[in-house]
């Protein structure tokens, strides 16, 4: 293993002749991190990934240390997930025509499921102000809640 090649992939000044240049992706494939599409995709990705990987992660924790309170870890993890996902979603401005255009372009089953899961979470936590925001997005896209 050549450590120079490993660090070369991250833009180090060491030799990296075996690797493509960092700009090998076309810019049309890259989503800027302050773009409404980025916010929507991050919201959906966070909710989906948590749903897919949480059971595996909590099983790992319970096997590694049986004395851990797995339910408490699950609760805290779920709260952190939904709070962070909500922060991405509320960056979408329903008064901005460009944001609305992107919102409708990204409207799909995954977004609908993520919105409904997040709505359910905040209903259980009785955070009704966040529920109202999520409901506004569901209604705006004509998704059932």
Secondary structure per residue as TSV (DSSP state, phi and psi in degrees):
chain	resnum	aa	ss	phi	psi
A	1	X	-	360.0	128.5
A	2	X	-	-102.1	109.6
A	3	X	H	-61.6	-30.5
A	4	X	H	-65.0	-35.8
A	5	X	H	-68.8	-38.2
A	6	X	H	-62.5	-51.2
A	7	X	H	-72.6	-22.6
A	8	X	H	-63.4	-28.2
A	9	X	T	-70.8	-16.3
A	10	X	T	-100.7	17.1
A	11	X	T	86.8	18.6
A	12	X	-	-68.1	161.1
A	13	X	S	-79.0	-3.5
A	14	X	S	-74.8	169.1
A	15	X	-	-59.9	137.6
A	16	X	-	-146.6	45.7
A	17	X	T	-64.5	-25.8
A	18	X	T	-83.6	-3.4
A	19	X	S	-114.3	145.8
A	20	X	-	-68.8	158.3
A	21	X	-	-62.9	156.9
A	22	X	T	-63.3	-22.3
A	23	X	T	-97.5	32.2
A	24	X	-	-73.7	-16.0
A	25	X	S	-85.4	141.9
A	26	X	-	-71.7	148.1
A	27	X	G	-66.6	-19.1
A	28	X	G	-70.2	-19.8
A	29	X	G	-87.8	-15.8
A	30	X	-	-90.1	132.9
A	31	X	-	-105.2	124.4
A	32	X	-	-67.4	147.8
A	33	X	T	-79.2	3.2
A	34	X	T	-120.0	26.4
A	35	X	S	-102.9	143.1
A	36	X	H	-59.0	-32.4
A	37	X	H	-64.1	-38.3
A	38	X	H	-61.4	-45.7
A	39	X	H	-61.2	-43.8
A	40	X	H	-65.9	-44.5
A	41	X	H	-65.7	-37.9
A	42	X	H	-66.9	-40.2
A	43	X	H	-57.9	-51.6
A	44	X	H	-64.6	-44.1
A	45	X	H	-62.2	-43.4
A	46	X	H	-60.4	-48.0
A	47	X	H	-64.5	-45.6
A	48	X	H	-65.1	-46.4
A	49	X	H	-63.2	-39.4
A	50	X	H	-62.1	-44.4
A	51	X	H	-60.9	-40.6
A	52	X	H	-76.1	-39.4
A	53	X	H	-104.7	-9.0
A	54	X	H	-64.1	-43.0
A	55	X	H	-61.9	-42.3
A	56	X	H	-63.2	-43.0
A	57	X	H	-64.4	-45.3
A	58	X	H	-70.4	-32.1
A	59	X	H	-63.4	-40.6
A	60	X	H	-61.1	-46.8
A	61	X	H	-62.2	-42.3
A	62	X	H	-67.1	-33.2
A	63	X	H	-76.3	-33.5
A	64	X	H	-73.7	-33.6
A	65	X	-	-149.6	96.4
A	66	X	T	-61.2	-18.2
A	67	X	T	-80.1	-9.2
A	68	X	S	-68.6	144.1
A	69	X	-	-87.4	92.7
A	70	X	H	-64.5	-36.4
A	71	X	H	-61.9	-40.2
A	72	X	H	-66.6	-41.2
A	73	X	H	-63.3	-41.4
A	74	X	H	-61.1	-45.6
A	75	X	H	-62.0	-46.5
A	76	X	H	-65.5	-42.6
A	77	X	H	-60.8	-41.3
A	78	X	H	-67.1	-41.2
A	79	X	H	-62.6	-47.1
A	80	X	H	-62.0	-41.8
A	81	X	H	-59.5	-52.8
A	82	X	H	-68.0	-34.3
A	83	X	H	-64.7	-44.8
A	84	X	H	-67.2	-44.0
A	85	X	H	-61.2	-40.5
A	86	X	H	-62.3	-37.4
A	87	X	H	-61.1	-38.7
A	88	X	H	-66.5	-45.8
A	89	X	H	-63.9	-39.5
A	90	X	T	-72.2	-3.2
A	91	X	T	-76.6	-13.4
A	92	X	-	-81.4	121.0
A	93	X	-	-97.8	112.6
A	94	X	T	-75.4	0.9
A	95	X	T	-98.8	-12.1
A	96	X	-	-93.5	122.8
A	97	X	H	-62.5	-37.4
A	98	X	H	-66.5	-42.9
A	99	X	H	-61.4	-40.7
A	100	X	H	-63.8	-42.7
A	101	X	H	-58.2	-48.6
A	102	X	H	-64.8	-40.1
A	103	X	H	-58.8	-45.4
A	104	X	H	-70.6	-31.7
A	105	X	H	-66.5	-33.9
A	106	X	H	-93.6	-1.4
A	107	X	-	-68.2	114.9
A	108	X	S	-151.4	-177.8
A	109	X	H	-62.3	-38.0
A	110	X	H	-64.7	-41.5
A	111	X	H	-64.9	-43.2
A	112	X	H	-59.6	-46.4
A	113	X	H	-63.0	-42.2
A	114	X	H	-64.4	-43.2
A	115	X	H	-61.4	-44.6
A	116	X	H	-67.3	-39.0
A	117	X	H	-63.9	-42.8
A	118	X	H	-66.8	-41.1
A	119	X	H	-59.2	-44.7
A	120	X	H	-61.6	-42.5
A	121	X	H	-59.6	-48.6
A	122	X	H	-71.4	-27.5
A	123	X	H	-64.9	-43.3
A	124	X	H	-63.6	-34.4
A	125	X	T	-86.3	-1.2
A	126	X	T	58.0	39.0
A	127	X	-	-100.9	78.7
A	128	X	H	-72.6	-23.0
A	129	X	H	-64.9	-41.1
A	130	X	H	-70.6	-34.9
A	131	X	H	-60.0	-41.2
A	132	X	H	-63.7	-39.5
A	133	X	H	-64.9	-47.3
A	134	X	H	-62.5	-40.9
A	135	X	H	-63.5	-35.8
A	136	X	H	-61.4	-43.0
A	137	X	H	-67.0	-42.8
A	138	X	H	-60.8	-45.5
A	139	X	H	-66.5	-40.6
A	140	X	H	-60.1	-38.5
A	141	X	T	-89.8	2.0
A	142	X	T	59.3	36.3
A	143	X	-	-90.2	141.7
A	144	X	-	-72.7	147.6
A	145	X	-	-118.9	360.0
